[in-house]
Amino acid sequence: MVLLALIAFLGGFVPAFIWLYFWLLEDRCQPEPKRYIALCFVLGMLAVVGVYFPERYAMQFLSGGALLFVWAILEETFKFAAAYAGALGRRVCDEPIDTIVYTVTAALGFSALENALFLWQPLQQGDAVHIIAVGDLRFMGAMLLHTLASATIGVAMALSFYAPAAIRKMYTLAGVILAIGLHTLFNFLILNEGNAVFGIFLCIWVGIVILLLFTEKVKLPDRDYC
C-alpha cells in the first residue's frame, strides 16, 4: 500500500515539479521568494479538496455540458483563489510577470494532487495499461490545460498591472471567464470527441506557445532577463 501511494505521489507530483521548474525559469533573474511559491503550490493542492464536495453535489442535479461548465467554474475560481491568497493579494506580487508565475504555480499544485488521486485507483487495481494511459493523458492534457487556463488569468492581470484598479478588475474578470471557457471546452471535447485527442492536445500546445509569447510581452523592458 505504501509503495502504491509512493508511485501515485511520484506520478502526480514529478510532472508538476518539472513544469513548475520550467515556468520559474521565466523569472529566474529575480526569482520570487520560495516560501510564496511553496504557499501557492500547497494552496493549489488544497483547492482540490475545496472543489471535491461542491463537484459531487453538482453531479446530483446536473449532467453533460452543464455539469462540465459548473466544474470548470469551481476549479478555475478555486485555483485563482489559491493564487490570490498565496501571493497575488500580497506586496510580493510587485511586477507583471509575477501574476503569471503565481497563477501557474497554484494550477500545478492543483494538478499534482489531482493527478495523484486519478492514478491511485488504477494502481490499486493493478491495471498497468490504464495507469500508463491515464498518466500520459494527465501529463500531456489536463496538466497543460490547468496551466493554460490559470495562466490566462495571470496574463490578463499582467497586461493591466499598471492600470487603474477598475481596469485591473475588468481584465481579471475577463481572464477568469476565458479560463472557464477554455476549461469547459477542453472537457467537452475530450468526452465527446475521443477520436480527436491528438488534435485537442495540439490546440493546447498552440495555446501554451501563445501563452509564452504573452509572457515575453509582459516582462518589463528595462529588466535584465537571462
VOLODO-590801 format. One record per residue: x, y, z of N, C-alpha, C, CB in turn; residue in one letter. Coordinates in steps of 0.1 Angstrom, whole numbers, padded with zeros to 4 digits, always signed. Glycine has a CB too. Example, Ala and Ser with C-alpha at 12.3 -4.5 7.8 and 13.67 -1.06 7.14 Angstrom:
<atoms>
+0132-0057+0078+0123-0045+0078+0132-0033+0078+0113-0045+0090A +0128-0022+0071+0137-0011+0071+0129+0000+0079+0141-0006+0057S 
</atoms>
This chain:
<atoms>
+0008-0012+0000+0000+0000+0000+0009+0013+0000-0009+0000+0012M +0019+0012+0008+0028+0024+0009+0035+0026-0005+0039+0022+0020V +0039+0015-0011+0046+0016-0024+0036+0021-0035+0051+0002-0028L +0024+0017-0034+0014+0022-0044+0012+0037-0042+0001+0015-0042L +0011+0041-0029+0009+0056-0026+0021+0064-0031+0008+0058-0011A +0033+0058-0029+0045+0065-0034+0045+0066-0049+0058+0057-0029L +0041+0056-0056+0041+0056-0071+0030+0067-0075+0037+0042-0077I +0019+0067-0069+0008+0077-0072+0014+0091-0069-0005+0074-0064A +0021+0092-0058+0026+0106-0055+0036+0110-0065+0033+0105-0041F +0045+0101-0069+0056+0105-0079+0049+0107-0093+0066+0093-0080L +0039+0099-0096+0033+0101-0109+0025+0114-0110+0023+0090-0112G +0020+0119-0098+0013+0131-0098+0022+0144-0097+0003+0131-0088G +0032+0142-0088+0040+0154-0085+0052+0156-0093+0044+0153-0070F +0058+0146-0098+0071+0148-0106+0068+0156-0118+0077+0134-0109V +0057+0152-0126+0055+0161-0138+0052+0175-0134+0043+0155-0146P +0044+0177-0123+0041+0191-0119+0054+0199-0115+0032+0191-0107A +0063+0192-0108+0076+0199-0105+0084+0202-0117+0084+0190-0095F +0083+0193-0127+0091+0196-0140+0085+0209-0146+0090+0184-0149I +0072+0209-0147+0065+0221-0153+0068+0234-0145+0050+0219-0155W +0068+0232-0132+0070+0243-0123+0084+0249-0125+0068+0240-0108L +0094+0240-0126+0107+0244-0128+0109+0252-0141+0117+0232-0129Y +0102+0247-0152+0102+0254-0165+0096+0268-0164+0094+0246-0175F +0085+0269-0157+0079+0283-0156+0087+0292-0147+0065+0281-0151W +0093+0287-0137+0101+0296-0128+0113+0301-0135+0106+0288-0116L +0118+0294-0146+0129+0299-0154+0125+0312-0161+0133+0289-0164L +0112+0315-0163+0108+0327-0169+0111+0339-0161+0093+0326-0172E +0113+0337-0148+0115+0348-0139+0128+0345-0131+0103+0350-0129D +0138+0339-0137+0149+0334-0130+0159+0344-0125+0156+0323-0138R +0159+0356-0132+0169+0366-0128+0166+0373-0115+0171+0376-0139C +0153+0375-0113+0148+0380-0100+0137+0371-0095+0144+0395-0101Q +0140+0359-0091+0130+0349-0087+0122+0353-0075+0137+0336-0084P +0109+0348-0075+0100+0350-0064+0105+0343-0052+0086+0347-0068E +0102+0348-0040+0106+0341-0027+0100+0327-0027+0101+0348-0015P +0109+0317-0024+0105+0303-0024+0093+0300-0015+0116+0294-0020K +0092+0308-0004+0081+0305+0005+0067+0308-0001+0082+0313+0018R +0067+0318-0009+0054+0322-0016+0051+0312-0027+0055+0336-0021Y +0061+0308-0034+0059+0297-0044+0054+0285-0038+0073+0294-0052I +0060+0281-0027+0055+0269-0020+0041+0271-0014+0065+0265-0008A +0038+0283-0009+0025+0285-0004+0014+0284-0015+0024+0299+0003L +0017+0290-0026+0007+0289-0037+0006+0275-0042+0012+0298-0049C +0016+0267-0042+0016+0253-0047+0007+0245-0037+0030+0247-0048F +0009+0247-0024+0002+0240-0014-0013+0244-0014+0008+0242+0000V -0016+0257-0015-0029+0261-0016-0036+0256-0028-0030+0277-0015L -0029+0255-0039-0034+0249-0051-0038+0235-0049-0024+0250-0063G -0030+0227-0041-0034+0214-0037-0046+0213-0029-0022+0207-0030M -0047+0222-0019-0059+0223-0011-0072+0226-0018-0057+0233+0001L -0070+0233-0030-0081+0237-0038-0088+0224-0043-0077+0246-0050A -0081+0213-0045-0086+0201-0050-0097+0196-0039-0075+0190-0052V -0093+0197-0026-0102+0193-0016-0114+0203-0015-0094+0194-0002V -0111+0216-0018-0122+0225-0018-0133+0223-0028-0117+0239-0019G -0129+0218-0040-0139+0216-0051-0145+0202-0050-0132+0218-0064V -0140+0193-0042-0145+0180-0042-0159+0179-0039-0137+0171-0033Y -0163+0184-0028-0177+0182-0023-0187+0191-0032-0179+0187-0009F -0184+0203-0036-0193+0210-0045-0195+0203-0058-0188+0224-0047P -0184+0197-0063-0185+0189-0076-0193+0177-0074-0171+0186-0081E -0192+0170-0063-0200+0158-0061-0215+0162-0059-0195+0150-0048R -0217+0173-0053-0231+0178-0051-0237+0182-0064-0231+0190-0041Y -0229+0188-0073-0234+0193-0086-0238+0181-0094-0224+0201-0093A -0232+0169-0092-0235+0157-0100-0249+0152-0097-0224+0146-0097M -0254+0156-0086-0268+0151-0083-0279+0158-0091-0270+0153-0068Q -0276+0170-0096-0286+0178-0103-0282+0181-0118-0287+0190-0096F -0270+0179-0121-0266+0183-0135-0259+0171-0142-0256+0195-0134L -0258+0173-0155-0251+0163-0163-0247+0169-0176-0260+0150-0166S -0239+0162-0184-0234+0168-0197-0227+0181-0196-0246+0169-0206G -0230+0189-0206-0223+0202-0207-0225+0211-0195-0227+0209-0219G -0237+0211-0189-0240+0219-0177-0231+0215-0166-0254+0218-0173A -0229+0202-0164-0220+0198-0153-0206+0202-0155-0221+0183-0151L -0201+0200-0168-0187+0203-0171-0185+0218-0169-0184+0200-0186L -0195+0226-0172-0194+0241-0170-0193+0245-0156-0206+0248-0176F -0201+0238-0147-0200+0241-0133-0187+0236-0127-0212+0234-0126V -0182+0225-0132-0169+0220-0127-0158+0230-0131-0166+0206-0132W -0159+0235-0143-0148+0244-0147-0149+0257-0139-0150+0248-0162A -0161+0262-0136-0162+0274-0127-0156+0271-0114-0177+0278-0126I -0159+0260-0108-0154+0257-0095-0139+0256-0095-0160+0244-0089L -0133+0249-0104-0119+0246-0104-0111+0259-0107-0115+0235-0114E -0116+0267-0117-0108+0279-0120-0109+0290-0109-0114+0285-0133E -0121+0291-0103-0122+0301-0092-0114+0296-0080-0137+0303-0089T -0114+0283-0077-0107+0279-0065-0092+0280-0068-0110+0264-0062F -0087+0277-0080-0073+0279-0083-0069+0293-0082-0070+0273-0097K -0077+0302-0087-0074+0316-0087-0074+0321-0072-0084+0324-0095F -0084+0316-0064-0084+0320-0050-0071+0315-0043-0096+0314-0043A -0066+0304-0047-0054+0298-0041-0042+0308-0044-0051+0284-0045A -0041+0311-0057-0030+0320-0061-0032+0334-0054-0030+0322-0076A -0044+0339-0053-0046+0352-0047-0043+0352-0032-0061+0357-0049Y -0047+0342-0025-0044+0341-0011-0029+0339-0008-0052+0329-0005A -0023+0331-0017-0009+0328-0015+0001+0339-0019-0005+0316-0023G -0003+0347-0029+0007+0358-0033+0001+0369-0041+0018+0352-0042A -0009+0367-0049-0014+0378-0058-0019+0390-0049-0025+0373-0067L -0025+0387-0038-0030+0397-0029-0020+0403-0020-0042+0392-0022G -0008+0400-0021+0003+0404-0012+0013+0414-0020+0010+0392-0006R +0021+0421-0012+0030+0430-0018+0041+0423-0026+0037+0439-0007R +0043+0410-0023+0054+0403-0030+0051+0402-0045+0055+0389-0025V +0038+0404-0049+0035+0404-0063+0036+0418-0068+0020+0399-0065C +0048+0422-0072+0051+0436-0075+0056+0439-0089+0062+0440-0066D +0054+0429-0098+0056+0432-0112+0048+0423-0121+0071+0430-0115E +0045+0426-0133+0036+0419-0142+0038+0404-0143+0036+0425-0155P +0051+0400-0145+0054+0386-0147+0050+0377-0134+0069+0384-0150I +0050+0384-0123+0046+0376-0110+0032+0371-0111+0048+0386-0098D +0023+0377-0117+0009+0372-0118+0009+0359-0125+0000+0383-0124T +0017+0358-0136+0017+0346-0143+0024+0334-0135+0024+0348-0157I +0035+0338-0129+0042+0328-0121+0033+0322-0110+0055+0334-0115V +0026+0330-0103+0019+0326-0091+0006+0318-0096+0015+0337-0082Y -0001+0323-0106-0013+0315-0111-0009+0302-0116-0020+0324-0121T +0002+0301-0123+0007+0288-0128+0011+0279-0117+0019+0290-0138V +0018+0284-0107+0022+0276-0095+0010+0270-0088+0030+0285-0085T -0001+0278-0086-0013+0273-0079-0019+0262-0088-0023+0284-0077A -0019+0264-0101-0025+0255-0110-0017+0241-0110-0025+0260-0125A -0004+0242-0109+0004+0230-0109+0002+0223-0096+0018+0233-0111L +0000+0230-0085-0003+0223-0072-0016+0216-0073-0003+0234-0061G -0026+0222-0079-0039+0216-0081-0037+0203-0089-0049+0226-0088F -0030+0205-0100-0028+0193-0110-0021+0182-0103-0021+0198-0122S -0011+0185-0095-0002+0175-0089-0011+0165-0080+0009+0181-0080A -0019+0171-0071-0027+0163-0062-0038+0156-0070-0033+0171-0051L -0044+0163-0080-0055+0157-0088-0050+0145-0096-0061+0168-0097E -0038+0147-0101-0032+0136-0109-0029+0124-0100-0019+0140-0116N -0023+0126-0088-0020+0115-0079-0033+0108-0075-0013+0121-0067A -0044+0115-0073-0056+0108-0070-0062+0100-0081-0067+0119-0065L -0060+0106-0094-0065+0098-0105-0057+0085-0107-0064+0107-0118F -0044+0086-0104-0036+0074-0106-0038+0063-0095-0021+0078-0106L -0043+0068-0083-0044+0059-0072-0053+0047-0074-0049+0067-0060W -0065+0049-0080-0074+0038-0082-0069+0027-0092-0087+0044-0088Q -0064+0031-0104-0059+0020-0112-0047+0013-0106-0055+0026-0126P -0039+0020-0098-0028+0014-0092-0033+0003-0082-0019+0024-0084L -0043+0006-0075-0049-0004-0065-0054-0016-0073-0060+0003-0057Q -0059-0014-0085-0065-0025-0092-0054-0032-0101-0076-0019-0102Q -0042-0027-0101-0031-0033-0108-0033-0032-0123-0031-0048-0104G -0040-0022-0128-0042-0020-0142-0031-0012-0148-0056-0014-0145D -0020-0019-0152-0008-0012-0157-0011-0004-0170+0003-0021-0159A -0019-0010-0179-0022-0003-0191-0029+0010-0189-0030-0012-0201V -0039+0009-0180-0047+0021-0177-0038+0032-0170-0059+0018-0168H -0029+0027-0161-0020+0036-0154-0012+0044-0165-0011+0028-0145I -0007+0037-0175+0001+0044-0185-0008+0054-0193+0008+0035-0194I -0020+0049-0196-0029+0058-0204-0033+0070-0196-0041+0050-0208A -0037+0068-0184-0041+0079-0175-0029+0089-0173-0046+0074-0162V -0017+0083-0170-0005+0091-0168-0002+0100-0180+0007+0083-0165G -0002+0095-0192+0000+0103-0204-0010+0113-0206+0001+0094-0216D -0023+0110-0204-0034+0119-0206-0033+0131-0196-0047+0112-0205L -0030+0127-0183-0030+0138-0173-0018+0147-0175-0029+0131-0159R -0006+0141-0179+0006+0149-0181+0005+0158-0193+0018+0140-0182F +0001+0152-0204+0000+0159-0217-0012+0168-0218+0001+0150-0228M -0023+0164-0212-0036+0171-0214-0040+0180-0203-0046+0162-0217G -0045+0173-0192-0051+0180-0181-0041+0190-0174-0057+0171-0171A -0029+0185-0172-0019+0194-0165-0017+0207-0174-0006+0187-0162M -0015+0205-0187-0013+0216-0196-0026+0225-0196-0010+0211-0210L -0037+0219-0196-0050+0227-0195-0050+0235-0183-0062+0217-0196L -0048+0229-0171-0048+0237-0159-0038+0249-0159-0045+0228-0147H -0026+0246-0165-0016+0256-0166-0021+0267-0175-0003+0250-0171T -0026+0263-0187-0030+0273-0197-0042+0282-0192-0034+0266-0210L -0051+0275-0186-0063+0282-0181-0059+0292-0170-0074+0273-0176A -0052+0288-0160-0048+0297-0149-0039+0308-0154-0042+0289-0138S -0030+0304-0163-0020+0314-0168-0028+0325-0176-0010+0308-0176A -0039+0321-0182-0047+0331-0189-0052+0342-0180-0060+0324-0196T -0055+0339-0168-0059+0349-0158-0046+0357-0154-0065+0342-0145I -0035+0350-0152-0023+0357-0149-0019+0367-0160-0012+0347-0147G -0020+0363-0173-0017+0372-0184-0026+0384-0184-0018+0365-0197V -0039+0382-0181-0049+0393-0181-0045+0403-0170-0063+0388-0179A -0041+0398-0158-0037+0406-0147-0024+0414-0151-0035+0398-0135M -0015+0407-0157-0002+0413-0161-0004+0424-0171+0007+0402-0167A -0012+0422-0181-0014+0432-0191-0021+0445-0185-0023+0427-0202L -0027+0444-0174-0034+0455-0168-0027+0459-0155-0049+0453-0166S -0015+0454-0152-0009+0456-0139-0007+0470-0135+0005+0449-0140F -0004+0479-0144-0002+0493-0140-0014+0502-0143+0010+0499-0147Y -0025+0496-0147-0038+0503-0150-0045+0507-0137-0047+0495-0159A -0055+0516-0137-0063+0519-0126-0070+0506-0121-0073+0529-0129P -0074+0506-0108-0080+0495-0101-0092+0489-0109-0084+0498-0087A -0101+0498-0114-0113+0493-0121-0109+0486-0133-0122+0505-0124A -0099+0490-0141-0095+0484-0153-0088+0470-0149-0084+0492-0161I -0081+0470-0139-0074+0457-0134-0085+0447-0131-0065+0459-0122R -0096+0451-0124-0106+0442-0121-0113+0437-0133-0117+0449-0111K -0116+0445-0143-0122+0441-0155-0114+0431-0163-0125+0453-0164M -0101+0433-0164-0092+0424-0170-0091+0411-0163-0077+0430-0171Y -0091+0411-0150-0090+0399-0142-0103+0391-0144-0088+0402-0127T -0115+0398-0144-0127+0391-0146-0128+0384-0160-0139+0400-0144L -0123+0392-0170-0122+0387-0184-0113+0374-0184-0117+0397-0193A -0102+0375-0177-0093+0363-0177-0099+0351-0170-0080+0367-0169G -0107+0353-0159-0114+0342-0153-0124+0336-0162-0120+0347-0140V -0132+0345-0169-0142+0340-0178-0136+0332-0189-0150+0351-0184I -0125+0337-0195-0118+0330-0206-0113+0316-0201-0107+0338-0212L -0107+0316-0189-0102+0304-0183-0113+0293-0182-0095+0306-0170A -0124+0298-0177-0136+0289-0175-0140+0283-0189-0147+0296-0168I -0140+0292-0199-0144+0288-0212-0135+0278-0218-0145+0300-0221G -0122+0280-0217-0112+0271-0222-0113+0257-0215-0098+0276-0220L -0115+0258-0202-0116+0245-0194-0128+0237-0198-0116+0249-0179H -0140+0244-0199-0152+0237-0203-0151+0231-0217-0164+0247-0203T -0145+0239-0226-0144+0234-0240-0135+0221-0240-0138+0245-0249L -0124+0222-0233-0115+0210-0233-0122+0198-0228-0102+0213-0224F -0129+0199-0216-0136+0188-0210-0146+0182-0220-0142+0192-0197N -0154+0191-0226-0164+0187-0235-0158+0180-0247-0172+0199-0240F -0148+0185-0253-0142+0178-0264-0136+0165-0261-0131+0187-0271L -0129+0164-0249-0123+0151-0245-0134+0140-0244-0116+0153-0232I -0146+0144-0238-0156+0134-0236-0164+0131-0248-0165+0139-0225L -0165+0140-0258-0173+0138-0269-0166+0136-0282-0183+0150-0270N -0153+0139-0282-0145+0137-0295-0133+0129-0292-0141+0151-0300E -0135+0117-0286-0124+0109-0282-0114+0105-0293-0130+0096-0276G -0119+0105-0306-0111+0102-0317-0102+0113-0321-0119+0097-0329N -0104+0125-0316-0097+0137-0320-0088+0142-0308-0106+0148-0324A -0083+0132-0300-0075+0136-0289-0062+0143-0293-0071+0124-0280V -0056+0138-0304-0043+0144-0308-0046+0159-0312-0038+0136-0320F -0056+0161-0319-0060+0175-0324-0062+0184-0312-0071+0175-0333G -0069+0178-0302-0072+0186-0290-0060+0190-0282-0082+0178-0280I -0051+0180-0281-0038+0183-0274-0029+0193-0282-0030+0170-0272F -0030+0191-0295-0023+0201-0304-0027+0215-0302-0024+0197-0319L -0040+0217-0300-0046+0230-0298-0041+0236-0284-0061+0230-0298C -0040+0227-0274-0035+0231-0261-0020+0235-0262-0036+0220-0251I -0012+0228-0270+0002+0231-0272+0003+0245-0279+0009+0220-0279W -0006+0247-0288-0006+0260-0295-0009+0271-0285-0016+0260-0307V -0019+0268-0276-0022+0278-0266-0010+0281-0257-0034+0273-0258G -0003+0270-0253+0009+0272-0245+0019+0281-0252+0015+0258-0241I +0021+0279-0265+0031+0287-0272+0026+0302-0272+0032+0282-0287V +0014+0304-0275+0008+0318-0274+0010+0324-0260-0007+0318-0278I +0008+0315-0250+0010+0320-0236+0024+0324-0234+0006+0309-0227L +0034+0316-0239+0048+0320-0238+0051+0333-0244+0057+0309-0243L +0045+0336-0256+0047+0348-0263+0042+0360-0255+0040+0348-0277L +0030+0358-0248+0024+0369-0240+0033+0370-0227+0010+0365-0235F +0039+0359-0222+0048+0360-0211+0060+0369-0214+0053+0346-0206T +0065+0367-0226+0077+0376-0230+0072+0391-0231+0083+0371-0243E +0060+0393-0236+0055+0406-0238+0053+0414-0225+0041+0406-0245K +0049+0407-0214+0046+0414-0202+0059+0416-0193+0036+0406-0194V +0070+0410-0197+0083+0413-0190+0086+0427-0192+0094+0403-0195K +0091+0433-0181+0094+0447-0182+0106+0449-0191+0098+0453-0167L +0106+0459-0200+0117+0461-0210+0130+0465-0203+0113+0470-0220P +0129+0471-0192+0141+0477-0186+0148+0467-0176+0138+0490-0178D +0143+0455-0176+0149+0445-0167+0159+0436-0175+0139+0436-0160R +0169+0432-0168+0179+0424-0175+0176+0409-0173+0194+0426-0169D +0168+0404-0182+0164+0389-0181+0175+0381-0187+0150+0387-0188Y +0176+0369-0181+0186+0359-0186+0181+0352-0198+0190+0349-0175C 
</atoms>
